[in-house]
């Protein structure tokens, strides 16, 4: 199998595969992911099934989008990042709104979770609505049939997937099957069903008995679509909402233009899209909240200071509030990407960092954090390029040079490793080495820049192993009168 494909434009079948994914799924797959991850796996699948010409295999995918090969491609392309009680504040606000909606409508509510992956999102909302004694029917949909099979089985959830679930709900609904595996004990007690659905090509779903949806969740899905495609999906979903319904998107989803049929409605700290005439349904009036733009600049209230004080949840809420008001705020996008990276949502983090690239001035730490995200996602060549960009931005950034040294070590490029180790040692050899200007986001995901002395010790140990003496150690020997 060819593990090092040339850039996408030079390989016709890879370019055709890229276009097919965009056409059928709406996904704008980054070039590095297409060439380094998706195309090699498609090539291996083609060879395993007797297709010596990958171009013919791509043509088969185009003409037969419902077969085994297409299902395998969907599994590779779709991210499927989810866990119980993701964006818990949104779910709790939606559940409270559903309770008030039931009191008015007096019937079971119809809810659609679009892009539900393995089902944690619809199950989370179902638990909340069951606690509130609200009758409901939830339909979860996804384009990936393998993910839906796991959702229907309601078993095999990981420790990470259930880690955000409130203890009382976890004890009531889940049981451990063994180390790192959980299952839903009584899935039939929650009226949730799952269907395969393609948001790009299939007609929008409707409740089983007809009518319209009281709520639609399409969270952390739109960020994978080009802006125009995302707006078209939002517009189609909006047409299936009841007059008092709402469409809930994720904090990372960029909705440039919701169209004439929808507008933003705020409920406390959360907001959603709804038809004209839908208003906030707060149970009691709240005093006006200061704009987050002011809070971002206020002493002691900025996300950076909150992160420094260890108040990460409060800092994240401040970041998301800021992005609801100013969607292209570079500093806030970098911090949100860092939070996503901390949650191991690597692709979402990279998409968010990509949005931050258009900000002026360039946010501190952007290239470094992109490198960390790519590194954790296993895309080492792209990570090296990102760390190289970080060094171009700040030649004294010893954290990026150390990361590059570790990457070169893994790939066996010892000369490049040595150069980066020496560069790191040189920057750290000062009596009081300064932390690189990586911003608060780097504090959330990586401790290298926070431990300069520890990093220097590791660098010196590695240089000693390579038989190299750094200038920092030479100076240390000269100062102490000892041979270096």
C-alpha positions in Angstrom: 0.0 0.0 0.0 1.3 3.5 -0.8 1.5 5.3 2.5 2.9 8.5 1.1 0.7 9.7 -1.6 1.6 12.9 -3.5 -0.4 16.0 -3.0 -4.1 15.7 -3.9 -4.1 17.7 -7.1 -1.4 15.5 -8.7 -3.4 12.2 -8.2 -6.5 12.2 -10.4 -8.3 9.4 -8.5 -7.7 11.0 -5.1 -9.0 14.3 -6.5 -12.1 12.4 -7.8 -12.5 10.8 -4.4 -12.3 14.2 -2.7 -15.0 15.6 -5.0 -17.2 12.5 -4.5 -17.1 12.9 -0.7 -18.0 16.6 -1.0 -20.8 15.8 -3.5 -22.4 12.9 -1.6 -21.7 13.8 2.1 -21.1 17.6 1.9 -17.8 17.2 3.8 -15.0 19.5 2.8 -12.2 17.1 3.8 -8.9 18.8 4.4 -6.3 17.9 1.8 -3.8 16.5 4.3 -6.5 14.1 5.8 -7.6 13.0 2.3 -4.0 12.2 1.2 -2.6 10.8 4.4 -5.6 9.0 6.0 -8.6 8.5 3.7 -7.0 7.7 0.3 -4.5 5.1 1.6 -7.3 3.2 3.4 -9.6 3.4 0.3 -6.6 2.1 -1.8 -6.1 -0.8 0.6 -9.8 -1.6 0.5 -9.8 -1.5 -3.3 -6.8 -3.8 -3.6 -8.3 -6.3 -1.0 -11.5 -6.5 -3.1 -9.7 -7.1 -6.4 -9.7 -3.5 -7.8 -6.2 -3.0 -9.3 -7.2 0.4 -10.7 -8.3 2.8 -8.0 -10.0 5.0 -10.6 -12.4 2.2 -11.4 -13.1 1.7 -7.7 -14.0 5.4 -7.2 -16.3 5.1 -10.2 -18.0 2.1 -8.5 -18.4 4.2 -5.4 -20.1 6.9 -7.4 -22.5 4.6 -9.2 -23.2 2.3 -6.2 -23.4 4.5 -3.0 -25.3 1.9 -1.0 -22.8 -1.0 -0.9 -20.2 -2.3 1.5 -17.4 -0.2 -0.1 -19.4 3.0 0.4 -20.2 2.1 4.0 -16.5 1.6 4.6 -15.7 5.0 3.1 -18.3 6.7 5.2 -16.8 5.2 8.4 -13.4 6.7 7.5 -14.7 10.1 6.4 -17.1 10.8 9.2 -15.6 11.9 12.5 -18.3 10.5 14.9 -16.9 12.5 17.9 -19.6 12.4 20.7 -20.1 11.6 24.3 -22.9 11.9 26.9 -23.9 15.4 28.0 -21.7 17.1 25.4 -22.4 20.9 25.8 -24.5 20.1 28.9 -25.7 23.7 29.2 -27.4 23.5 25.8 -29.1 20.2 26.6 -30.3 21.4 30.0 -31.7 24.6 28.4 -33.4 22.6 25.7 -34.9 20.2 28.2 -36.3 23.1 30.2 -37.8 24.6 27.1 -39.3 21.2 26.2 -40.9 21.0 29.6 -42.6 24.4 29.1 -43.5 23.4 25.5 -45.3 20.3 26.8 -47.2 22.3 29.4 -48.6 24.4 26.5 -49.0 21.7 23.8 -50.2 18.9 26.1 -48.8 16.1 23.9 -45.7 14.1 23.4 -42.9 16.2 21.8 -41.2 15.2 18.5 -37.5 15.7 18.4 -34.8 15.0 15.8 -31.1 14.5 16.6 -29.4 14.9 13.2 -25.9 13.6 12.9 -26.2 11.6 16.2 -23.2 9.2 15.6 -23.4 6.4 18.2 -26.4 7.9 20.0 -25.0 9.6 23.1 -26.7 12.9 22.2 -30.3 11.6 21.9 -29.9 9.3 24.9 -28.7 12.2 27.0 -31.7 14.4 26.1 -34.0 11.5 26.6 -32.7 11.0 30.2 -33.3 14.7 31.0 -36.8 14.6 29.5 -37.6 11.4 31.4 -36.4 13.1 34.6 -38.7 16.0 33.9 -41.7 13.7 33.1 -42.0 15.1 29.6 -43.5 12.6 27.1 -41.4 12.6 23.8 -40.3 10.7 20.8 -36.7 11.2 19.6 -35.3 10.1 16.2 -31.6 9.9 15.9 -30.1 10.0 12.3 -26.7 9.6 10.8 -25.1 8.8 7.5 -22.9 6.1 9.1 -24.8 2.8 9.4 -22.1 1.3 11.6 -22.4 4.1 14.1 -26.2 3.7 14.1 -25.8 -0.1 14.8 -23.8 0.8 17.9 -26.5 3.4 18.9 -29.2 0.8 18.6 -27.2 -1.7 20.6 -26.7 0.9 23.3 -23.6 -0.9 24.5 -19.9 -0.5 24.5 -19.8 3.1 25.6 -16.3 4.1 26.7 -15.2 5.7 30.1 -14.6 8.9 28.3 -18.1 8.8 26.7 -19.8 8.6 30.1 -17.4 10.8 32.1 -19.6 13.9 31.7 -22.8 12.2 32.7 -24.2 13.3 36.1 -23.7 10.6 38.6 -27.4 10.1 39.4 -28.2 9.6 35.8 -25.3 7.3 35.2 -26.3 5.1 38.2 -29.9 5.0 37.0 -29.3 4.3 33.3 -25.9 2.7 32.8 -24.0 -0.3 34.0 -20.4 -1.3 33.6 -19.6 -4.3 31.4 -15.9 -4.3 32.3 -12.9 -2.0 32.2 -13.8 0.9 29.9 -17.1 -0.4 28.7 -20.6 0.6 29.6 -24.1 -0.2 28.4 -27.6 1.3 28.7 -29.5 -1.0 31.0 -33.1 -0.3 29.8 -32.9 1.3 26.3 -36.5 0.4 25.6 -37.6 2.7 28.4 -36.4 5.6 26.4 -38.5 6.2 23.2 -35.5 6.8 20.9 -35.2 5.2 17.5 -32.5 5.5 14.9 -32.6 5.8 11.1 -30.0 6.3 8.4 -30.2 9.7 6.7 -28.0 11.8 4.5 -28.4 15.5 5.3 -27.1 16.5 1.8 -29.0 14.2 -0.5 -32.1 12.8 1.4 -35.3 14.7 1.9 -35.6 16.1 5.5 -37.2 13.7 8.0 -40.6 14.3 9.6 -42.1 12.7 12.7 -43.4 9.2 12.2 -47.0 10.3 12.5 -46.6 13.4 10.3 -46.4 17.0 11.3 -43.3 19.0 12.3 -40.5 18.9 14.8 -40.7 20.6 18.2 -36.9 20.6 18.3 -34.0 19.6 16.1 -30.5 19.1 17.3 -27.8 19.4 14.6 -24.8 20.0 16.7 -21.1 19.9 15.6 -22.1 18.7 12.2 -22.2 22.0 10.2 -18.5 22.7 10.9 -17.6 20.0 8.4 -19.6 21.5 5.6 -18.6 24.5 3.4 -20.5 27.6 4.5 -22.9 27.5 1.5 -23.7 23.9 2.1 -24.2 24.5 5.9 -26.6 27.3 5.2 -28.6 25.1 2.8 -28.9 22.4 5.4 -30.0 24.9 8.1 -32.6 26.3 5.7 -34.0 22.8 4.9 -34.1 21.8 8.6 -35.9 25.0 9.4 -38.7 24.2 7.1 -39.5 21.1 9.1 -39.9 22.9 12.5 -43.2 23.5 14.2 -44.1 27.2 14.6 -42.9 27.1 18.2 -39.9 24.8 17.4 -36.2 25.4 17.6 -33.0 24.3 15.9 -30.0 23.8 18.1 -26.5 23.9 16.6 -23.2 23.4 18.3 -20.9 26.3 19.6 -18.4 25.4 16.9 -20.9 25.5 14.1 -20.7 28.6 12.0 -24.1 29.7 10.6 -23.2 32.6 8.4 -26.8 33.2 7.3 -29.8 31.3 8.8 -32.0 32.5 5.9 -35.3 34.4 6.0 -37.3 31.7 7.8 -35.1 31.5 11.0 -33.6 33.9 13.5 -31.6 33.6 16.7 -33.4 33.4 20.0 -31.7 33.5 23.4 -32.6 31.5 26.5 -30.4 32.5 29.3 -26.8 31.8 28.3 -27.9 29.6 25.4 -29.4 30.4 22.0 -31.0 28.6 19.2 -32.5 29.2 15.7 -36.3 29.4 15.5 -39.1 30.6 13.1 -40.3 34.2 13.4 -42.3 35.0 16.5 -40.6 32.5 18.8 -39.4 34.3 21.9 -37.3 33.5 24.9 -39.3 31.6 27.6 -37.4 32.4 30.7 -39.4 31.6 33.8 -38.5 34.9 35.4 -36.9 38.1 34.1 -33.2 38.3 34.4 -31.1 41.5 34.6 -29.3 42.5 31.4 -26.0 40.6 31.0 -23.0 42.6 30.1 -21.7 42.0 26.6 -18.9 39.4 26.6 -16.8 41.8 24.5 -16.5 43.9 27.7 -16.0 40.9 29.9 -13.2 39.7 27.7 -11.3 42.9 28.5 -12.3 43.3 32.1 -9.6 42.8 34.7 -9.9 39.4 36.4 -12.8 38.3 34.1 -11.0 37.4 30.9 -10.8 33.7 29.9 -7.0 33.9 30.2 -7.2 34.9 33.8 -9.9 32.4 34.5 -7.7 29.7 33.0 -4.8 30.8 35.1 -7.0 30.5 38.2 -8.1 27.0 37.2 -11.7 28.0 36.4 -11.8 26.2 33.1 -15.6 25.6 32.9 -16.2 29.3 33.5 -13.6 30.2 31.0 -15.2 28.0 28.3 -18.6 29.6 28.9 -17.0 33.0 28.5 -15.4 31.9 25.2 -18.6 30.4 23.8 -20.5 33.5 24.8 -18.0 35.7 23.0 -18.3 33.6 19.8 -22.1 33.8 19.9 -21.6 37.6 19.6 -18.5 37.8 17.4 -18.1 34.6 15.4 -14.7 35.5 13.9 -12.9 36.5 17.1 -9.5 35.0 16.7 -8.5 34.8 20.4 -11.8 33.2 21.3 -11.5 30.7 18.4 -8.0 29.6 19.5 -9.2 29.1 23.1 -12.3 27.1 21.9 -10.0 25.0 19.8 -7.8 24.4 22.8 -10.8 23.2 24.8 -11.8 20.9 22.0 -8.2 19.6 21.8 -8.3 19.0 25.5 -11.4 16.8 24.9 -9.6 14.8 22.2 -11.9 16.3 19.5 -9.0 16.7 17.2 -10.8 17.3 13.9 -13.2 19.8 15.5 -10.2 21.6 17.0 -8.5 21.8 13.6 -11.6 23.2 12.0 -11.8 25.8 14.7 -8.1 26.7 14.4 -8.7 27.0 10.6 -11.4 29.6 11.2 -8.9 31.5 13.5 -6.4 31.7 10.6 -8.4 34.6 9.1 -8.1 36.8 12.2 -6.0 39.9 12.3 -3.7 40.1 14.1 -2.8 36.4 14.1 -3.8 35.0 17.5 -1.0 34.0 19.8 -0.2 30.2 19.8 -2.3 29.4 16.8 0.4 27.5 14.8 1.7 25.8 17.9 -1.8 24.5 18.9 -2.4 23.4 15.3 0.8 21.4 15.5 -0.3 19.8 18.8 -3.7 18.9 17.3 -2.1 17.3 14.2 0.4 15.5 16.4 -2.2 14.0 18.6 -4.2 13.0 15.5 -1.2 11.1 14.2 -0.5 13.5 11.2 3.2 13.9 11.9 4.3 15.6 8.7 1.6 18.2 9.0 2.4 18.7 12.6 6.0 19.3 11.7 4.9 21.9 9.2 2.8 23.7 11.8 5.6 23.8 14.3 7.8 25.1 11.6 5.3 27.9 11.0 5.3 28.7 14.8 9.1 29.0 14.7 8.8 31.4 11.7 6.4 33.5 13.8 8.7 33.5 16.8 12.3 32.2 16.4 12.7 32.0 20.2 9.7 29.6 20.5 11.6 26.8 22.2 8.4 24.8 22.8 7.9 24.4 19.0 11.6 23.5 18.4 11.4 20.9 21.1 8.2 19.4 19.6 10.0 19.3 16.2 13.0 17.5 17.8 10.7 14.8 19.2 9.0 14.4 15.8 12.3 14.0 14.0 13.4 11.5 16.6 10.3 9.4 16.0 11.0 9.4 12.2 14.7 8.6 12.6 15.9 11.9 11.2 18.7 12.3 13.8 20.5 15.2 12.2 17.3 17.3 12.2 16.6 16.2 15.7 20.0 17.3 16.8 19.6 20.8 15.2 16.3 21.3 17.0 17.6 20.0 20.3 20.5 22.4 20.1 18.2 25.3 19.2 16.0 24.4 22.1 18.9 24.2 24.5 20.2 27.5 23.3 16.9 29.3 23.9 16.6 27.7 27.3 20.2 28.2 28.4 19.6 31.7 29.6 19.5 32.2 33.4 15.8 33.0 33.3 14.3 31.6 30.1 11.1 33.2 29.2 8.0 31.2 28.2 7.2 31.4 24.5 4.2 33.6 23.6 1.7 30.8 23.0 -1.3 32.3 24.8 -3.6 30.8 27.3 -4.7 28.0 25.0 -1.4 26.2 25.3 -1.8 26.0 29.0 -4.9 23.8 28.5 -3.3 21.1 26.3 0.4 20.9 26.9 2.8 21.5 29.7 6.1 21.7 27.8 6.1 25.5 27.7 5.2 25.7 31.4 8.3 23.7 32.5 11.4 25.2 30.9 13.9 23.7 33.4 12.4 20.2 33.0 12.5 20.6 29.2 16.1 21.7 29.3 17.0 18.7 31.4 15.3 16.4 28.9 17.1 18.1 26.0 20.5 17.8 27.7 20.0 14.1 28.5 19.0 13.4 24.9 22.0 15.4 23.5 24.3 13.5 25.9 22.9 10.3 24.5 23.7 11.6 21.0 27.2 12.6 22.0 26.6 16.3 21.5 27.4 19.1 23.9 25.2 22.1 23.8 26.4 25.7 24.1 24.3 26.0 27.3 26.2 23.2 28.9 29.5 24.6 27.6 28.8 28.0 29.2 27.7 26.2 32.4 31.1 24.5 32.6 33.0 27.6 31.9 31.1 29.6 34.6 31.7 26.9 37.2 35.4 26.4 36.3 34.6 22.7 35.5 35.4 21.1 32.1 32.4 20.9 29.9 
